[in-house]
Amino acid sequence: MKPPAKIARLKKLFKGRRRALVLTHDNPDPDSMASAWALATLLSEQVKIPAEIGYGGIIGRAENAAFVKTLKLPIRPIEELELGAYDLVALVDTQQTVGNHALPEGVLADIVIDHHPLRDEAIPTPFADLGGDYGATSTMLTEYLRAAGIEPSPEVATALYYGIKADTRDLGRQTNDPDVECYLWLFPRIDRELLSRIEHPELPVRYFRLYHAAIEKARLYSDAVITDLGDVYSPDLVAEVAERLSFIEGPRWSLAFGSFRSQLYLSLRVSDKRMNAGRLIREVCEPLGGSAGGHGSMAGARLPLAGKKAAREGHKRDIVRRFKEAFGVESERGVSLLSPEA
């Protein structure tokens, strides 16, 4: 179904609704926040339903915090919202059964838009637009705005542009023709000064301490690099470290994990296109009671951490063992990233 038909279906399905809530995934990244903002704009202007944006978790990474502050993005934590006040709920850049969002169990989303592959065909979502040839959910929502004839403000355009840029690593990863087309369509509409302030934010001292620990604890294997970040002040930093480690010459896998509020966050990156990070992280983490998602080259998961410190450390060792088996490096000891042998 093409974007104009999708917009017509949105109008038909939700005509008469009074108030909408658009939810990102927990600890939202720019792609999720930009997509939510674009959908809220579309619902307000085309479907005539006032829409607000909410999220679970925190916005802790410096670039993400700068994204919200610089663009004056109207997003609020779920704790400040009364879910009963909304008669339309949407999820973007996530799906009902993934588990990385703040929608309470038993509440069915009316709209789900996500560029990740379909996870559960049994969920009877009234309006679902999932998967397809997209490297970012921001690309999908840009197509919606274009089809609706909505000229985005410089702030919304900048948000969508950066959402595509960040999720596709400057169009170099999981990129398809629609991503390039929307990226080029958005570029003349962005505010480049705002974009620069988002991409080059001031960083707290604890950011550099975290990176120091990440490099110090990293273990290098023939085909993988793995690091334990310990306790992190923001869970989205786990993904940032995994991304940075993926640039190391040689290994095809990079895995970073860290604890935040009794949850273990894991992030996986793959440089070999024959591998599927999303499938692997689900196979390892979902049997352990975690939620996981992703696609070919990048994926993340969240697992509950219970018990005393010794039990938690044992749990982490077991998870790492499972990944090492999947990477084919279970028999290797690994060397420190700082070792002359590395």
Residue frames as qw, qx, qy, qz and C-alpha x, y, z in Angstrom:
[[0.000, 0.888, 0.460, 0.000, 0.00, 0.00, 0.00],
 [0.425, 0.418, -0.016, 0.802, 1.41, 3.40, -0.99],
 [0.193, -0.157, -0.456, 0.854, 1.57, 6.35, 1.45],
 [0.337, -0.114, -0.134, -0.925, -1.51, 8.20, 0.05],
 [0.675, -0.258, -0.599, -0.345, -3.63, 5.08, 0.55],
 [0.512, -0.189, -0.672, 0.501, -2.21, 4.65, 4.05],
 [0.016, 0.023, 0.258, -0.966, -3.19, 8.21, 4.97],
 [0.540, -0.176, -0.358, -0.741, -6.70, 7.67, 3.60],
 [0.677, -0.243, -0.695, -0.003, -6.96, 4.52, 5.73],
 [0.299, -0.095, -0.546, 0.777, -5.80, 6.40, 8.83],
 [0.279, -0.069, 0.015, -0.958, -8.56, 8.96, 8.27],
 [0.657, -0.182, -0.524, -0.510, -11.16, 6.26, 7.74],
 [0.634, -0.171, -0.718, 0.232, -10.16, 4.18, 10.76],
 [0.407, -0.296, -0.508, 0.699, -9.76, 6.93, 13.30],
 [0.109, -0.453, -0.245, -0.850, -12.20, 9.64, 12.29],
 [0.577, -0.644, -0.271, -0.424, -13.88, 10.99, 15.39],
 [0.737, -0.268, -0.399, 0.474, -11.12, 10.10, 17.86],
 [0.193, -0.966, -0.149, -0.082, -10.45, 12.95, 20.28],
 [0.202, -0.873, 0.442, -0.038, -6.86, 12.70, 21.49],
 [0.922, 0.268, -0.255, 0.113, -3.82, 10.65, 20.49],
 [0.504, -0.735, 0.440, 0.112, -0.66, 9.50, 22.22],
 [0.778, 0.528, -0.333, 0.072, 2.38, 8.54, 20.14],
 [0.718, -0.616, 0.319, 0.057, 4.88, 6.40, 22.06],
 [0.400, 0.676, -0.619, -0.013, 8.52, 5.83, 21.13],
 [0.847, -0.087, -0.491, 0.184, 10.50, 2.83, 22.28],
 [0.622, -0.756, -0.076, 0.191, 12.08, 3.09, 25.73],
 [0.484, -0.571, 0.288, 0.598, 15.21, 5.23, 26.07],
 [0.651, 0.695, 0.304, -0.017, 14.41, 6.65, 22.63],
 [0.525, -0.170, 0.368, 0.749, 16.95, 7.39, 19.93],
 [0.124, 0.396, -0.159, -0.896, 16.65, 10.12, 17.26],
 [0.200, -0.070, -0.797, -0.566, 14.94, 7.85, 14.73],
 [0.200, -0.484, -0.842, 0.124, 12.22, 6.94, 17.20],
 [0.073, -0.590, -0.357, 0.720, 11.69, 10.51, 18.43],
 [0.098, 0.281, -0.390, -0.872, 11.70, 12.03, 14.96],
 [0.197, -0.217, -0.865, -0.407, 9.21, 9.44, 13.73],
 [0.154, -0.567, -0.731, 0.347, 6.92, 10.12, 16.69],
 [0.005, -0.518, -0.080, 0.852, 7.05, 13.85, 16.04],
 [0.160, 0.120, -0.610, -0.766, 6.22, 13.38, 12.36],
 [0.214, -0.368, -0.889, -0.170, 3.32, 11.04, 13.14],
 [0.108, -0.590, -0.544, 0.586, 1.96, 13.46, 15.75],
 [0.072, 0.390, -0.207, -0.894, 2.14, 16.20, 13.11],
 [0.195, -0.067, -0.797, -0.568, 0.36, 14.03, 10.57],
 [0.184, -0.486, -0.845, 0.125, -2.43, 13.06, 12.99],
 [0.059, -0.579, -0.339, 0.739, -2.94, 16.67, 14.03],
 [0.131, 0.436, -0.280, -0.845, -2.96, 18.16, 10.54],
 [0.303, 0.089, -0.756, -0.573, -4.45, 15.42, 8.37],
 [0.366, -0.332, -0.868, -0.047, -6.62, 13.33, 10.66],
 [0.270, -0.614, -0.033, -0.741, -7.53, 16.30, 12.89],
 [0.806, -0.497, -0.318, 0.044, -6.63, 14.50, 16.11],
 [0.123, -0.870, 0.400, -0.262, -4.47, 16.42, 18.61],
 [0.938, 0.020, -0.297, 0.175, -1.45, 14.24, 19.41],
 [0.333, -0.844, 0.404, -0.115, 1.17, 14.18, 22.13],
 [0.705, 0.405, -0.564, 0.145, 4.47, 12.28, 22.30],
 [0.668, -0.638, 0.304, -0.232, 5.59, 10.11, 25.21],
 [0.614, 0.430, -0.648, 0.133, 8.44, 7.78, 26.11],
 [0.858, -0.511, -0.045, -0.011, 9.56, 5.33, 28.76],
 [0.819, -0.030, -0.070, 0.568, 13.01, 5.19, 30.35],
 [0.253, -0.793, 0.016, 0.554, 15.34, 8.15, 30.01],
 [0.602, 0.757, 0.010, 0.252, 16.94, 10.33, 27.36],
 [0.650, -0.692, 0.126, 0.287, 20.50, 10.24, 28.59],
 [0.709, 0.115, 0.289, 0.633, 22.97, 10.18, 25.71],
 [0.168, -0.508, -0.006, 0.845, 24.36, 13.67, 25.04],
 [0.025, -0.006, -0.597, -0.802, 23.35, 13.75, 21.36],
 [0.202, -0.509, -0.806, -0.224, 19.82, 12.58, 22.21],
 [0.235, -0.687, -0.448, 0.522, 19.41, 15.13, 24.98],
 [0.108, -0.376, 0.230, 0.891, 20.71, 17.82, 22.61],
 [0.032, -0.261, -0.786, -0.560, 18.26, 16.56, 19.97],
 [0.205, -0.693, -0.689, 0.047, 15.32, 17.22, 22.30],
 [0.272, -0.686, -0.210, 0.642, 16.60, 20.49, 23.73],
 [0.186, -0.258, 0.393, 0.862, 17.87, 22.04, 20.49],
 [0.101, -0.257, -0.721, -0.635, 14.79, 21.18, 18.43],
 [0.377, -0.049, 0.366, -0.849, 12.39, 21.92, 21.31],
 [0.407, -0.085, -0.845, -0.337, 10.83, 18.53, 20.66],
 [0.551, -0.340, 0.188, -0.738, 7.51, 18.26, 22.57],
 [0.712, -0.020, -0.701, -0.033, 8.09, 14.89, 24.25],
 [0.469, -0.576, 0.354, -0.569, 7.20, 13.89, 27.81],
 [0.066, 0.206, -0.959, 0.186, 8.04, 10.92, 30.05],
 [0.452, -0.317, -0.759, -0.344, 5.26, 8.39, 30.41],
 [0.329, -0.353, -0.692, 0.536, 5.05, 9.10, 34.15],
 [0.053, 0.258, 0.144, -0.954, 3.72, 12.59, 33.39],
 [0.390, -0.004, -0.519, -0.760, 0.90, 11.31, 31.16],
 [0.568, 0.073, 0.621, -0.536, -2.52, 9.92, 32.00],
 [0.070, -0.058, 0.886, 0.454, -3.04, 7.05, 29.59],
 [0.187, 0.526, 0.813, -0.168, -6.77, 7.04, 30.18],
 [0.162, 0.700, 0.102, -0.688, -7.00, 10.49, 28.60],
 [0.152, 0.426, -0.631, -0.631, -6.19, 9.13, 25.14],
 [0.801, 0.256, 0.421, -0.341, -8.55, 7.25, 22.85],
 [0.807, 0.570, -0.139, 0.064, -5.87, 6.60, 20.20],
 [0.558, -0.671, 0.444, 0.202, -2.43, 5.14, 20.93],
 [0.757, 0.614, -0.220, 0.023, 0.41, 4.70, 18.43],
 [0.735, -0.481, 0.344, 0.331, 3.80, 2.98, 18.66],
 [0.566, 0.797, -0.209, -0.022, 6.69, 4.01, 16.41],
 [0.335, 0.646, -0.665, 0.168, 10.05, 2.34, 15.79],
 [0.188, -0.188, 0.902, -0.340, 8.92, -0.60, 17.94],
 [0.531, -0.154, -0.657, -0.512, 6.17, -3.21, 17.99],
 [0.699, -0.490, -0.037, -0.520, 3.57, -4.47, 20.41],
 [0.962, -0.256, -0.098, 0.002, 5.31, -7.71, 21.42],
 [0.577, 0.521, -0.400, 0.486, 8.92, -6.48, 21.46],
 [0.675, -0.578, -0.395, 0.232, 8.59, -5.27, 25.04],
 [0.495, -0.102, -0.106, 0.856, 10.84, -2.21, 24.83],
 [0.101, -0.464, -0.227, -0.850, 8.08, 0.35, 25.20],
 [0.080, -0.040, 0.606, -0.791, 5.96, 1.80, 28.01],
 [0.610, -0.156, -0.330, -0.703, 2.55, 0.68, 26.78],
 [0.517, -0.282, 0.669, -0.453, 1.01, -1.33, 29.64],
 [0.015, -0.020, 0.984, 0.178, 0.42, -5.02, 29.13],
 [0.195, 0.514, 0.815, -0.183, -3.07, -5.67, 27.82],
 [0.242, 0.775, 0.109, -0.573, -3.36, -2.30, 26.06],
 [0.680, 0.315, 0.527, 0.401, -3.42, -2.75, 22.29],
 [0.118, -0.429, 0.218, 0.869, -1.88, -0.03, 20.13],
 [0.579, 0.662, 0.343, -0.329, -4.17, 1.34, 17.41],
 [0.566, 0.798, -0.207, 0.010, -1.26, 2.29, 15.13],
 [0.728, -0.461, 0.376, 0.341, 2.16, 0.63, 14.83],
 [0.598, 0.788, -0.138, 0.051, 4.74, 1.97, 12.37],
 [0.589, -0.623, 0.480, 0.185, 8.21, 0.44, 12.40],
 [0.514, 0.660, -0.487, -0.250, 10.93, -0.29, 9.86],
 [0.229, -0.372, 0.894, -0.099, 12.03, -3.46, 11.67],
 [0.346, -0.032, -0.858, -0.378, 10.73, -6.82, 10.42],
 [0.695, -0.368, -0.171, -0.594, 7.30, -7.99, 11.55],
 [0.044, -0.356, 0.844, -0.399, 7.50, -9.80, 14.91],
 [0.233, 0.195, 0.895, -0.327, 4.02, -11.20, 15.52],
 [0.206, -0.160, -0.604, -0.753, 1.33, -11.61, 12.90],
 [0.297, -0.472, -0.829, 0.043, -1.18, -12.65, 15.57],
 [0.110, -0.426, -0.376, 0.815, -1.44, -9.16, 17.08],
 [0.250, 0.665, 0.649, 0.271, -4.62, -7.60, 15.59],
 [0.186, -0.430, -0.063, 0.881, -3.40, -4.01, 15.29],
 [0.444, 0.746, 0.416, -0.269, -5.98, -1.89, 13.43],
 [0.485, 0.862, -0.143, 0.026, -3.26, -0.03, 11.48],
 [0.726, -0.469, 0.376, 0.334, 0.17, -1.59, 11.07],
 [0.591, 0.778, -0.209, 0.042, 2.95, -0.54, 8.70],
 [0.686, -0.584, 0.423, 0.099, 5.93, -2.78, 9.42],
 [0.725, -0.109, 0.536, 0.419, 9.20, -3.78, 7.79],
 [0.548, 0.821, 0.161, 0.013, 9.84, -3.13, 4.12],
 [0.726, 0.298, -0.001, 0.620, 12.86, -1.67, 2.37],
 [0.122, -0.923, 0.023, -0.363, 13.66, 1.03, 4.90],
 [0.590, 0.192, -0.519, 0.588, 16.77, 1.73, 6.92],
 [0.057, -0.043, -0.489, 0.869, 14.92, 4.01, 9.34],
 [0.054, 0.647, 0.746, -0.149, 11.39, 4.59, 10.55],
 [0.015, -0.647, -0.032, 0.762, 12.04, 8.30, 9.88],
 [0.007, -0.123, 0.689, 0.714, 12.10, 7.45, 6.18],
 [0.038, -0.459, -0.876, -0.144, 8.62, 5.93, 6.40],
 [0.064, -0.759, -0.483, 0.432, 7.20, 8.97, 8.19],
 [0.068, -0.458, 0.292, 0.837, 8.88, 11.34, 5.74],
 [0.019, -0.157, -0.814, -0.559, 7.02, 9.51, 2.96],
 [0.076, -0.651, -0.740, 0.154, 3.77, 10.00, 4.90],
 [0.079, -0.696, -0.150, 0.697, 4.34, 13.75, 5.22],
 [0.043, -0.261, 0.558, 0.786, 5.21, 14.07, 1.55],
 [0.035, -0.338, -0.874, -0.347, 2.14, 12.10, 0.49],
 [0.112, -0.731, -0.613, 0.279, -0.05, 14.31, 2.70],
 [0.283, 0.730, 0.178, 0.596, 1.42, 17.48, 1.22],
 [0.508, -0.848, -0.104, 0.112, 2.67, 18.60, 4.65],
 [0.460, 0.673, -0.310, 0.488, 5.71, 20.88, 4.52],
 [0.728, -0.454, -0.386, 0.339, 7.64, 20.06, 7.71],
 [0.195, -0.974, 0.112, -0.002, 9.00, 22.85, 9.85],
 [0.398, 0.685, -0.573, 0.212, 12.80, 23.20, 9.84],
 [0.394, -0.464, 0.689, -0.393, 12.81, 21.52, 13.27],
 [0.878, 0.090, 0.390, -0.262, 10.76, 18.50, 12.17],
 [0.761, 0.611, -0.218, 0.003, 12.78, 18.23, 8.95],
 [0.115, 0.685, -0.662, 0.282, 16.03, 18.35, 10.91],
 [0.638, -0.285, 0.619, -0.360, 14.74, 15.68, 13.29],
 [0.918, 0.293, 0.213, -0.160, 13.78, 13.33, 10.45],
 [0.557, 0.727, -0.388, 0.105, 17.01, 14.00, 8.57],
 [0.092, -0.601, 0.726, -0.321, 19.10, 13.20, 11.63],
 [0.806, -0.097, 0.473, -0.343, 16.93, 10.16, 12.37],
 [0.891, 0.453, -0.031, -0.023, 17.77, 8.72, 8.94],
 [0.334, 0.762, -0.497, 0.246, 21.40, 9.81, 9.20],
 [0.365, -0.531, 0.675, -0.361, 21.93, 8.21, 12.60],
 [0.850, -0.017, 0.451, -0.270, 20.11, 4.93, 11.94],
 [0.876, 0.474, 0.054, 0.071, 21.78, 4.30, 8.58],
 [0.630, -0.478, 0.235, 0.565, 25.22, 5.57, 9.64],
 [0.076, 0.642, -0.285, -0.708, 25.23, 8.33, 7.02],
 [0.781, 0.449, -0.091, -0.424, 23.45, 6.11, 4.46],
 [0.259, 0.549, -0.792, -0.059, 26.17, 3.48, 4.79],
 [0.070, -0.052, 0.967, -0.240, 24.22, 0.76, 6.60],
 [0.209, 0.454, 0.850, -0.167, 20.90, -1.00, 5.86],
 [0.171, 0.513, -0.020, -0.841, 20.19, 1.75, 3.33],
 [0.446, 0.417, 0.754, 0.243, 17.68, 1.50, 0.50],
 [0.212, 0.397, 0.399, 0.799, 16.47, 3.84, -2.25],
 [0.272, -0.820, -0.422, -0.275, 13.64, 5.39, -0.14],
 [0.590, -0.638, -0.139, 0.475, 16.17, 6.36, 2.56],
 [0.445, -0.066, 0.267, 0.852, 18.37, 8.17, 0.05],
 [0.032, 0.571, 0.510, 0.642, 15.41, 9.87, -1.62],
 [0.406, -0.834, -0.368, -0.066, 13.93, 11.13, 1.66],
 [0.618, -0.459, -0.022, 0.638, 17.37, 12.17, 2.95],
 [0.325, 0.112, 0.338, 0.876, 17.90, 14.33, -0.13],
 [0.146, -0.693, -0.514, -0.485, 14.34, 15.71, 0.02],
 [0.521, -0.773, -0.316, 0.176, 14.81, 16.74, 3.65],
 [0.639, -0.127, -0.036, 0.758, 18.26, 18.30, 3.29],
 [0.144, 0.419, 0.173, 0.880, 17.18, 21.68, 1.81],
 [0.465, -0.675, -0.339, -0.462, 14.54, 21.93, 4.58],
 [0.734, -0.412, -0.395, 0.367, 16.77, 21.37, 7.61],
 [0.154, -0.965, 0.163, -0.136, 18.35, 23.95, 9.89],
 [0.788, 0.329, -0.395, 0.339, 22.06, 23.19, 9.56],
 [0.009, -0.573, 0.491, -0.656, 23.02, 25.20, 12.63],
 [0.763, -0.336, 0.263, -0.485, 20.63, 23.15, 14.76],
 [0.968, 0.157, -0.198, 0.002, 21.96, 19.95, 13.19],
 [0.490, 0.513, -0.501, 0.496, 25.52, 20.90, 14.10],
 [0.325, -0.511, 0.464, -0.647, 24.54, 21.57, 17.72],
 [0.929, -0.147, 0.107, -0.321, 22.95, 18.11, 17.91],
 [0.907, 0.298, -0.244, 0.168, 25.91, 16.32, 16.34],
 [0.520, 0.338, -0.426, 0.658, 28.53, 18.09, 18.46],
 [0.520, -0.783, -0.183, -0.288, 27.12, 18.46, 21.98],
 [0.069, -0.646, 0.624, -0.434, 29.14, 19.13, 25.11],
 [0.797, -0.089, -0.597, -0.040, 29.90, 15.86, 26.91],
 [0.602, -0.742, 0.165, -0.245, 29.98, 15.25, 30.67],
 [0.039, -0.637, 0.762, -0.111, 33.15, 13.98, 32.35],
 [0.677, -0.109, 0.681, -0.258, 31.39, 10.71, 33.20],
 [0.813, 0.540, -0.016, -0.216, 31.04, 10.03, 29.46],
 [0.425, 0.682, -0.586, 0.102, 34.82, 9.82, 29.12],
 [0.380, -0.398, 0.767, -0.329, 35.08, 7.72, 32.28],
 [0.849, 0.188, 0.383, -0.311, 32.61, 5.27, 30.76],
 [0.741, 0.624, -0.241, -0.054, 34.60, 5.03, 27.54],
 [0.040, 0.655, -0.723, 0.217, 37.80, 4.55, 29.51],
 [0.599, -0.180, 0.707, -0.330, 36.20, 1.61, 31.36],
 [0.855, 0.413, 0.142, -0.279, 34.75, 0.21, 28.12],
 [0.581, 0.671, -0.459, 0.042, 38.14, 0.08, 26.43],
 [0.146, -0.555, 0.755, -0.318, 39.92, -1.17, 29.55],
 [0.654, -0.057, 0.668, -0.351, 37.47, -4.06, 29.99],
 [0.761, 0.480, -0.168, -0.403, 37.13, -5.00, 26.30],
 [0.623, -0.266, 0.716, 0.167, 38.27, -8.48, 25.30],
 [0.478, 0.585, -0.410, -0.511, 39.35, -9.16, 21.74],
 [0.763, -0.001, 0.646, 0.006, 38.79, -12.55, 20.11],
 [0.356, -0.049, 0.686, 0.633, 39.52, -13.77, 16.61],
 [0.011, 0.426, 0.687, 0.589, 36.01, -12.91, 15.42],
 [0.328, -0.800, -0.451, -0.222, 34.50, -10.73, 18.14],
 [0.214, 0.265, -0.424, 0.839, 35.10, -7.95, 20.64],
 [0.508, -0.624, -0.576, -0.145, 33.12, -7.93, 23.89],
 [0.190, 0.281, -0.425, 0.839, 33.02, -5.40, 26.72],
 [0.392, -0.630, -0.656, 0.134, 31.23, -5.11, 30.06],
 [0.085, 0.618, -0.008, 0.782, 30.41, -1.49, 30.89],
 [0.210, -0.171, -0.707, 0.653, 29.32, -2.26, 34.43],
 [0.062, 0.738, 0.572, -0.352, 26.74, 0.23, 35.70],
 [0.285, 0.303, 0.356, 0.837, 25.91, 2.89, 33.10],
 [0.068, 0.363, 0.365, -0.855, 24.28, 6.28, 33.68],
 [0.575, 0.436, -0.037, -0.691, 22.29, 5.98, 30.47],
 [0.776, 0.057, 0.628, 0.016, 21.32, 2.69, 28.75],
 [0.680, 0.726, 0.094, -0.045, 21.61, 4.13, 25.24],
 [0.033, -0.821, 0.560, 0.108, 25.37, 4.45, 25.76],
 [0.705, -0.143, 0.691, 0.064, 25.58, 0.66, 25.50],
 [0.713, 0.598, 0.356, 0.085, 24.58, 0.92, 21.84],
 [0.214, 0.948, -0.233, -0.025, 27.03, 3.76, 21.27],
 [0.382, -0.621, 0.679, 0.090, 29.95, 1.72, 22.61],
 [0.751, 0.148, 0.638, 0.089, 28.98, -1.36, 20.58],
 [0.562, 0.815, 0.142, 0.018, 28.86, 0.85, 17.49],
 [0.012, 0.899, -0.436, -0.046, 32.30, 2.31, 18.19],
 [0.555, -0.396, 0.727, 0.082, 33.85, -1.11, 18.80],
 [0.802, 0.427, 0.418, -0.021, 32.46, -2.33, 15.48],
 [0.409, 0.884, -0.222, -0.046, 35.13, -0.20, 13.77],
 [0.486, -0.591, 0.630, 0.131, 37.95, -2.39, 15.11],
 [0.504, 0.506, -0.607, -0.349, 39.77, -4.11, 12.28],
 [0.140, 0.222, -0.964, 0.048, 39.23, -7.86, 12.10],
 [0.203, 0.226, 0.869, -0.390, 36.25, -8.93, 14.26],
 [0.157, -0.330, -0.658, -0.658, 32.84, -9.32, 12.64],
 [0.468, -0.674, -0.558, -0.126, 30.92, -9.04, 15.92],
 [0.138, 0.294, -0.443, 0.836, 30.93, -6.40, 18.65],
 [0.529, -0.587, -0.596, -0.142, 28.94, -6.83, 21.85],
 [0.071, 0.308, -0.435, 0.843, 28.60, -4.32, 24.68],
 [0.516, -0.570, -0.613, -0.183, 26.48, -4.70, 27.79],
 [0.116, 0.242, -0.441, 0.856, 25.81, -2.64, 30.90],
 [0.248, -0.506, -0.799, 0.210, 23.44, -2.45, 33.87],
 [0.110, -0.226, 0.024, -0.968, 20.88, 0.26, 34.53],
 [0.565, -0.163, 0.238, -0.773, 18.12, 0.17, 37.16],
 [0.606, -0.100, 0.757, -0.223, 18.22, -3.62, 37.65],
 [0.819, 0.527, 0.173, -0.149, 18.14, -4.26, 33.92],
 [0.536, -0.333, 0.548, 0.549, 20.95, -5.57, 31.73],
 [0.535, 0.769, 0.012, -0.348, 21.15, -3.82, 28.37],
 [0.648, -0.155, 0.592, 0.453, 22.95, -5.47, 25.48],
 [0.472, 0.779, -0.073, -0.406, 23.83, -4.12, 22.06],
 [0.736, -0.046, 0.588, 0.333, 25.17, -6.12, 19.14],
 [0.370, 0.768, -0.239, -0.465, 26.76, -5.02, 15.88],
 [0.808, 0.076, 0.539, 0.224, 27.65, -7.20, 12.87],
 [0.069, 0.667, -0.389, -0.631, 29.86, -6.27, 9.93],
 [0.123, -0.061, 0.915, 0.379, 29.19, -9.42, 7.91],
 [0.509, 0.099, -0.143, -0.843, 26.06, -9.05, 5.77],
 [0.557, -0.029, -0.796, -0.235, 25.50, -12.80, 5.86],
 [0.235, -0.189, -0.791, 0.532, 24.80, -12.57, 9.60],
 [0.308, -0.644, -0.395, -0.578, 21.60, -11.35, 11.26],
 [0.115, 0.229, -0.586, 0.769, 22.09, -9.56, 14.55],
 [0.566, -0.212, 0.093, -0.791, 18.38, -9.33, 15.31],
 [0.880, -0.055, -0.401, -0.246, 17.80, -13.05, 14.95],
 [0.605, 0.163, -0.640, 0.444, 20.86, -13.95, 17.05],
 [0.044, -0.248, 0.489, -0.835, 20.09, -11.61, 19.94],
 [0.723, -0.190, -0.031, -0.663, 16.51, -12.89, 20.12],
 [0.856, 0.033, -0.515, -0.031, 17.69, -16.51, 20.15],
 [0.461, 0.161, -0.622, 0.612, 20.07, -15.79, 23.04],
 [0.052, -0.142, 0.411, -0.899, 18.02, -13.38, 25.15],
 [0.606, -0.222, -0.206, -0.736, 14.33, -14.22, 24.78],
 [0.759, -0.189, -0.623, -0.012, 14.61, -17.68, 26.41],
 [0.425, -0.054, -0.554, 0.714, 16.11, -15.88, 29.43],
 [0.123, -0.744, -0.594, 0.281, 13.04, -13.69, 29.86],
 [0.198, -0.443, 0.091, 0.870, 14.35, -10.66, 28.01],
 [0.523, 0.776, 0.290, -0.198, 13.03, -8.48, 25.23],
 [0.451, -0.328, 0.510, 0.655, 15.07, -8.13, 22.06],
 [0.564, 0.752, 0.320, -0.118, 14.84, -6.61, 18.62],
 [0.170, -0.653, 0.460, 0.578, 16.82, -5.46, 15.63],
 [0.808, 0.555, 0.023, -0.195, 17.69, -6.47, 12.10],
 [0.873, 0.400, -0.178, 0.217, 20.64, -7.47, 9.95],
 [0.558, 0.442, -0.360, 0.603, 23.57, -5.46, 11.26],
 [0.006, -0.311, 0.480, -0.820, 22.42, -4.07, 14.61],
 [0.615, -0.464, -0.578, -0.271, 20.27, -5.23, 17.51],
 [0.081, -0.425, 0.538, -0.723, 19.63, -4.70, 21.19],
 [0.621, -0.361, -0.688, -0.104, 18.13, -6.50, 24.16],
 [0.265, -0.531, 0.390, -0.704, 17.10, -5.93, 27.75],
 [0.661, -0.167, -0.731, 0.042, 17.09, -8.54, 30.51],
 [0.549, -0.767, 0.011, -0.332, 16.00, -8.32, 34.15],
 [0.456, 0.351, -0.671, 0.468, 18.81, -8.58, 36.71],
 [0.688, -0.610, -0.081, -0.385, 17.76, -9.99, 40.07],
 [0.904, -0.256, -0.229, 0.255, 19.49, -11.21, 43.19],
 [0.469, -0.793, 0.165, 0.352, 22.71, -10.21, 44.90],
 [0.171, 0.816, -0.440, -0.335, 25.87, -9.05, 43.13],
 [0.306, -0.324, 0.876, 0.183, 27.38, -12.55, 42.84],
 [0.551, 0.411, 0.722, -0.079, 24.19, -13.90, 41.24],
 [0.410, 0.857, 0.062, -0.306, 24.07, -11.00, 38.81],
 [0.000, -0.705, 0.639, 0.309, 27.69, -11.49, 37.79],
 [0.432, -0.051, 0.896, 0.091, 27.04, -15.19, 37.24],
 [0.541, 0.648, 0.494, -0.209, 24.03, -14.33, 35.08],
 [0.282, 0.867, -0.245, -0.331, 26.15, -11.99, 32.95],
 [0.204, -0.479, 0.818, 0.244, 28.87, -14.63, 32.52],
 [0.537, 0.254, 0.804, -0.024, 26.26, -17.11, 31.31],
 [0.484, 0.807, 0.221, -0.258, 24.92, -14.62, 28.75],
 [0.098, 0.794, -0.517, -0.306, 28.42, -13.85, 27.47],
 [0.411, -0.207, 0.878, 0.135, 29.11, -17.58, 27.20],
 [0.588, 0.521, 0.607, -0.115, 26.02, -18.00, 25.04],
 [0.385, 0.885, -0.079, -0.249, 27.11, -15.20, 22.74],
 [0.143, -0.648, 0.708, 0.243, 30.66, -16.53, 22.52],
 [0.553, 0.093, 0.826, 0.063, 29.26, -19.89, 21.45],
 [0.538, 0.742, 0.377, -0.135, 27.19, -18.16, 18.78],
 [0.179, 0.903, -0.318, -0.228, 30.26, -16.19, 17.63],
 [0.933, 0.267, -0.192, 0.148, 32.35, -19.37, 17.45],
 [0.284, 0.646, -0.489, 0.513, 34.94, -18.10, 19.95],
 [0.762, -0.579, -0.023, -0.290, 33.89, -20.07, 23.07],
 [0.931, -0.132, -0.102, 0.325, 37.25, -21.89, 23.25],
 [0.467, 0.518, -0.145, 0.701, 39.33, -18.70, 23.09],
 [0.449, -0.478, -0.450, 0.607, 40.52, -16.77, 26.13],
 [0.142, 0.924, 0.234, 0.268, 40.62, -13.44, 24.38],
 [0.558, -0.030, -0.191, 0.807, 43.10, -10.66, 25.01],
 [0.094, -0.748, -0.308, 0.580, 42.75, -7.20, 26.46],
 [0.467, 0.830, 0.237, 0.189, 42.17, -4.52, 23.86],
 [0.102, -0.958, 0.268, -0.018, 45.07, -2.64, 25.51],
 [0.803, -0.334, 0.429, 0.245, 47.45, -5.59, 25.29],
 [0.033, 0.624, -0.574, -0.530, 50.38, -5.45, 22.81],
 [0.310, 0.031, 0.929, 0.198, 49.08, -8.81, 21.56],
 [0.437, 0.629, 0.524, -0.371, 45.81, -7.26, 20.37]]
